[in-house]
Amino acid sequence: MSVTGVFGLVLLLIIAISIIGPRKLPQGIEQLWLLLTNLRNSNAELPPLTLEQARRSWQSNGSILYGVIQILYGAEEHLLEIRRRIFVVMGVLLVSAIAAGIFLQPMMKLLTRPSGDVPLQFLKPTDMIWVYMEIILSMAAVITMPVLIIEIMLFIRPGLENPKEIAVYRSATIFGIPAVIVFFAVGVTFAYFVLLPLMLRFLANTGGDYASPNWNIREYFSFVLAVILWIGLAFETPLVMALLARLGIASPQAMLKQWRIAFVAIAVIAAIVTPTVDPVNMALVMGPLLALYFLGVIMAKAVYKPREQAQAPTQQA
């Protein structure tokens, strides 16, 4: 699925939850479930249930969905807060999309530059519409990412009481958010200036003397945006490793011992990101990701705080 497809599904889900609202969400789930239950009873020639009867039946049967509904009822205040922050993020996303639309043509020229002399064409009447949407939504998502991180941090702050958790929160706020932006920008820069030109040059020459390249512009932009965004996200690996070490979840020694597993995982990621399995393109992706992994080990060693072991209460005879 393309970047636009994944982003669109997530966007539609968030919009649906935001519009329904935390109060009506569990009620709507209950009504839908009651309707399905009564349809099943009707097929079995059983009398329909009221909502109260259905609730008692679901509770007695130990239904997982009933437990989820009760959690939604109990977490209404938190869901309202999440909804408010979602609206903030959606507002920033809308403004970012408008700004991206204003700078659409310069961005298209910038993104078509790695293709070199290969001509781009669209084969369907709606191809260019999808290209414009994909570029605008991708740019808007990147611009909104810092705001999303800030809103998440502000949401979890009231629930922190432990001094260690508060210290980690302050460090993540002061240093983490700028680091996320910097590492993502470095990854995007590497993908655009190093990875994409080499990959596209290799793909353009695969036809040899038998076929000349002539790419569909919609597929080209989907490919380019996917490589740029996924490599940018992959460059966040050291920050994730440092956070796990700071929370005491994983030690740098354990990370270093698992380098073989990390090597295999990086090879799989490289195979997914790159369109070919040739050693050149694989090495172009694996080399920086391996370097990032060991950079993450170094960063984890610098910030590692082991978890405090709970001491068992001693009983006096």
C-alpha positions as CSV (number, residue, x, y, z in Angstrom):
1,M,0.0,0.0,0.0
2,S,1.3,3.5,-0.8
3,V,2.1,6.2,1.7
4,T,-1.2,7.9,0.8
5,G,-3.2,4.7,1.3
6,V,-1.8,4.1,4.8
7,F,-2.0,7.7,5.8
8,G,-5.5,8.0,4.4
9,L,-6.8,5.0,6.4
10,V,-5.3,6.3,9.6
11,L,-6.7,9.8,8.9
12,L,-10.2,8.5,8.3
13,L,-10.1,6.4,11.5
14,I,-9.0,9.4,13.6
15,I,-11.7,11.6,12.0
16,A,-14.4,9.0,12.6
17,I,-13.5,8.7,16.3
18,S,-13.2,12.4,16.7
19,I,-16.7,13.0,15.1
20,I,-18.4,10.3,17.0
21,G,-17.0,11.4,20.3
22,P,-15.9,9.6,23.5
23,R,-19.4,9.6,25.0
24,K,-21.2,8.1,22.0
25,L,-18.4,5.7,20.9
26,P,-19.1,3.0,23.6
27,Q,-22.9,3.6,23.1
28,G,-22.6,3.1,19.4
29,I,-20.5,-0.1,19.8
30,E,-23.2,-1.4,22.3
31,Q,-26.1,-0.7,19.9
32,L,-24.3,-2.3,17.0
33,W,-23.4,-5.4,19.1
34,L,-27.0,-5.6,20.3
35,L,-28.3,-5.5,16.7
36,L,-25.9,-8.3,15.7
37,T,-26.9,-10.3,18.8
38,N,-30.6,-10.0,18.1
39,L,-30.1,-10.9,14.4
40,R,-28.4,-14.0,15.6
41,N,-31.2,-14.7,18.0
42,S,-33.8,-14.1,15.3
43,N,-32.1,-16.7,13.1
44,A,-32.1,-19.1,16.0
45,E,-35.8,-18.3,16.6
46,L,-35.0,-16.8,20.0
47,P,-36.7,-13.7,21.5
48,P,-34.8,-10.4,21.1
49,L,-32.9,-8.9,24.0
50,T,-33.1,-5.5,25.6
51,L,-29.8,-3.6,26.1
52,E,-29.8,-4.5,29.9
53,Q,-30.5,-8.1,29.2
54,A,-27.7,-8.2,26.6
55,R,-25.3,-6.5,29.0
56,R,-26.0,-9.2,31.7
57,S,-25.5,-11.9,29.1
58,W,-22.2,-10.4,27.8
59,Q,-20.9,-10.0,31.4
60,S,-21.8,-13.5,32.4
61,N,-20.1,-14.9,29.3
62,G,-16.9,-13.0,30.1
63,S,-17.0,-11.2,26.8
64,I,-13.8,-9.3,25.9
65,L,-15.7,-6.7,23.9
66,Y,-17.9,-6.0,27.0
67,G,-14.7,-5.3,28.9
68,V,-13.5,-3.0,26.2
69,I,-16.8,-1.1,26.3
70,Q,-16.6,-0.7,30.1
71,I,-13.0,0.6,29.7
72,L,-14.3,3.2,27.2
73,Y,-17.0,4.3,29.6
74,G,-14.5,4.6,32.4
75,A,-12.0,6.5,30.3
76,E,-14.4,9.1,29.0
77,E,-12.4,12.0,30.6
78,H,-9.1,10.8,29.0
79,L,-10.8,10.2,25.7
80,L,-12.2,13.8,25.7
81,E,-8.6,15.0,26.3
82,I,-7.4,12.9,23.4
83,R,-10.1,14.2,21.2
84,R,-9.2,17.8,22.0
85,R,-5.5,17.1,21.1
86,I,-6.6,15.3,18.0
87,F,-8.4,18.4,16.9
88,V,-5.3,20.5,17.5
89,V,-3.2,18.1,15.4
90,M,-5.9,18.0,12.7
91,G,-5.9,21.8,12.6
92,V,-2.1,21.9,12.1
93,L,-2.4,19.2,9.5
94,L,-5.0,21.2,7.6
95,V,-2.8,24.4,7.7
96,S,0.2,22.4,6.6
97,A,-1.7,20.8,3.7
98,I,-2.7,24.3,2.5
99,A,1.0,25.5,2.8
100,A,2.1,22.3,1.0
101,G,-0.3,23.1,-1.8
102,I,1.1,26.5,-2.2
103,F,4.6,25.1,-2.6
104,L,3.5,22.1,-4.7
105,Q,5.2,22.9,-7.9
106,P,8.7,23.6,-6.4
107,M,8.4,20.3,-4.5
108,M,7.5,18.4,-7.6
109,K,10.5,19.8,-9.4
110,L,12.7,18.8,-6.4
111,L,11.3,15.3,-6.3
112,T,11.6,14.6,-10.0
113,R,15.3,15.6,-10.1
114,P,16.5,12.2,-9.0
115,S,14.9,10.6,-12.0
116,G,17.5,12.2,-14.3
117,D,16.7,12.1,-18.0
118,V,14.0,9.4,-17.6
119,P,10.7,10.7,-19.0
120,L,7.7,10.6,-16.7
121,Q,4.2,10.2,-18.0
122,F,0.7,9.6,-16.6
123,L,-1.5,6.9,-18.1
124,K,-4.8,7.6,-16.5
125,P,-6.8,10.8,-16.3
126,T,-6.7,10.8,-12.5
127,D,-3.1,10.0,-12.0
128,M,-1.9,13.5,-11.5
129,I,-4.6,14.2,-9.0
130,W,-3.3,11.3,-6.9
131,V,0.2,12.5,-7.3
132,Y,-0.7,16.0,-6.0
133,M,-2.6,14.5,-3.1
134,E,0.2,12.2,-2.2
135,I,2.8,15.0,-2.2
136,I,0.6,17.4,-0.2
137,L,-0.4,14.8,2.4
138,S,3.2,13.5,2.8
139,M,4.5,17.1,3.3
140,A,1.7,17.9,5.7
141,A,2.4,14.8,7.7
142,V,6.1,15.6,8.0
143,I,5.4,19.2,9.1
144,T,2.8,18.1,11.6
145,M,5.0,15.4,13.2
146,P,6.6,17.7,15.8
147,V,3.2,19.0,16.9
148,L,1.9,15.4,17.2
149,I,4.9,14.5,19.4
150,I,4.4,17.6,21.6
151,E,0.7,16.8,22.0
152,I,1.5,13.2,23.0
153,M,4.0,14.5,25.6
154,L,1.5,17.0,27.0
155,F,-1.1,14.2,27.3
156,I,1.1,11.8,29.3
157,R,2.6,14.5,31.6
158,P,-0.3,14.6,34.2
159,G,0.0,10.9,34.8
160,L,3.7,11.0,35.8
161,E,4.4,10.9,39.5
162,N,7.6,9.0,39.9
163,P,10.7,11.4,40.0
164,K,12.6,9.2,37.6
165,E,9.7,9.3,35.1
166,I,9.5,13.1,35.4
167,A,13.2,13.3,34.8
168,V,12.9,11.2,31.7
169,Y,10.0,13.3,30.5
170,R,12.0,16.5,30.9
171,S,14.9,15.1,29.0
172,A,12.7,13.8,26.3
173,T,11.0,17.1,26.0
174,I,14.1,19.3,26.0
175,F,16.5,17.1,24.0
176,G,14.3,14.4,22.4
177,I,11.9,16.5,20.3
178,P,14.8,18.5,18.6
179,A,16.7,15.2,18.2
180,V,13.8,13.6,16.4
181,I,13.6,16.4,14.0
182,V,17.4,16.4,13.3
183,F,17.6,12.6,12.9
184,F,14.6,12.6,10.6
185,A,16.1,15.4,8.5
186,V,19.4,13.6,8.2
187,G,17.6,10.5,7.1
188,V,15.6,12.3,4.4
189,T,18.8,14.1,3.2
190,F,20.6,10.8,2.9
191,A,17.7,9.2,1.1
192,Y,17.4,12.1,-1.4
193,F,21.0,12.9,-2.2
194,V,22.6,9.4,-1.9
195,L,20.2,6.6,-1.9
196,L,17.6,7.6,-4.5
197,P,20.0,8.7,-7.3
198,L,21.9,5.5,-7.1
199,M,18.8,3.3,-6.9
200,L,17.0,5.1,-9.8
201,R,20.1,5.1,-11.9
202,F,20.5,1.3,-11.5
203,L,16.8,0.7,-12.2
204,A,16.9,2.9,-15.3
205,N,19.7,0.8,-16.7
206,T,18.1,-2.6,-16.1
207,G,16.6,-2.5,-19.6
208,G,20.0,-2.6,-21.2
209,D,19.8,-2.4,-25.1
210,Y,16.4,-4.0,-25.1
211,A,14.1,-1.4,-23.5
212,S,14.3,2.3,-22.6
213,P,12.8,3.5,-19.3
214,N,9.6,5.5,-19.4
215,W,8.0,5.6,-15.9
216,N,4.5,6.2,-14.7
217,I,4.6,9.4,-12.7
218,R,2.2,8.1,-10.0
219,E,4.2,5.0,-9.4
220,Y,7.4,7.1,-9.4
221,F,6.2,9.5,-6.7
222,S,4.8,6.7,-4.6
223,F,8.2,5.0,-4.7
224,V,10.3,8.1,-4.1
225,L,8.1,9.3,-1.2
226,A,8.1,5.8,0.4
227,V,11.9,5.6,0.3
228,I,12.4,9.1,1.7
229,L,9.9,8.8,4.5
230,W,10.8,5.2,5.6
231,I,14.5,6.0,5.6
232,G,13.8,9.2,7.6
233,L,11.9,7.1,10.1
234,A,14.6,4.4,10.2
235,F,17.1,7.1,11.3
236,E,15.1,7.5,14.5
237,T,16.5,4.1,15.6
238,P,19.2,5.5,17.9
239,L,16.7,7.7,19.7
240,V,14.4,4.7,20.4
241,M,17.3,2.6,21.7
242,A,18.4,5.5,24.0
243,L,14.8,5.9,25.3
244,L,14.6,2.2,26.1
245,A,17.9,2.4,27.9
246,R,16.9,5.5,29.8
247,L,13.7,3.8,31.0
248,G,15.7,0.7,32.1
249,I,13.8,-1.5,29.7
250,A,16.9,-2.7,27.8
251,S,20.6,-2.3,28.7
252,P,23.3,-1.4,26.2
253,Q,25.1,-4.6,26.9
254,A,22.1,-6.6,25.9
255,M,21.7,-4.5,22.7
256,L,25.3,-5.1,21.8
257,K,25.0,-8.9,22.4
258,Q,22.0,-9.0,20.0
259,W,23.8,-7.4,17.1
260,R,23.4,-10.5,15.0
261,I,19.6,-10.4,15.4
262,A,19.8,-6.7,14.6
263,F,21.8,-7.5,11.4
264,V,19.1,-9.9,10.2
265,A,16.4,-7.4,11.0
266,I,18.2,-4.6,9.2
267,A,18.7,-6.9,6.2
268,V,14.9,-7.5,6.1
269,I,14.2,-3.8,6.4
270,A,16.7,-3.1,3.6
271,A,15.0,-5.7,1.4
272,I,11.6,-4.1,2.0
273,V,12.8,-0.5,1.4
274,T,14.9,-1.3,-1.7
275,P,13.1,-2.5,-4.9
276,T,15.9,-4.9,-5.8
277,V,18.0,-7.5,-4.0
278,D,21.3,-6.6,-5.7
279,P,24.2,-6.2,-3.2
280,V,24.8,-2.5,-4.1
281,N,21.4,-1.2,-3.2
282,M,21.2,-3.5,-0.2
283,A,24.5,-2.2,1.1
284,L,23.5,1.4,0.6
285,V,20.6,0.9,3.0
286,M,22.2,-1.6,5.4
287,G,25.4,0.3,5.9
288,P,23.8,3.4,7.4
289,L,21.3,1.4,9.4
290,L,24.0,-0.7,11.0
291,A,26.0,2.4,11.8
292,L,22.8,3.8,13.4
293,Y,22.3,0.7,15.4
294,F,25.8,0.9,17.0
295,L,25.3,4.7,17.4
296,G,22.2,3.7,19.3
297,V,24.2,1.4,21.6
298,I,26.6,4.3,22.3
299,M,23.8,6.6,23.1
300,A,22.1,4.0,25.2
301,K,25.3,3.5,27.2
302,A,25.5,7.3,27.9
303,V,21.9,7.5,29.3
304,Y,21.3,4.0,30.7
305,K,19.6,3.9,34.1
306,P,19.0,0.4,35.5
307,R,15.6,-0.3,36.9
308,E,15.3,-0.1,40.7
309,Q,14.7,-3.6,42.0
310,A,11.7,-3.9,44.2
311,Q,12.8,-5.1,47.6
312,A,10.6,-7.8,49.2
313,P,9.2,-6.8,52.6
314,T,11.0,-8.6,55.4
315,Q,8.8,-10.3,58.0
316,Q,9.9,-10.3,61.6
317,A,9.4,-13.4,63.5
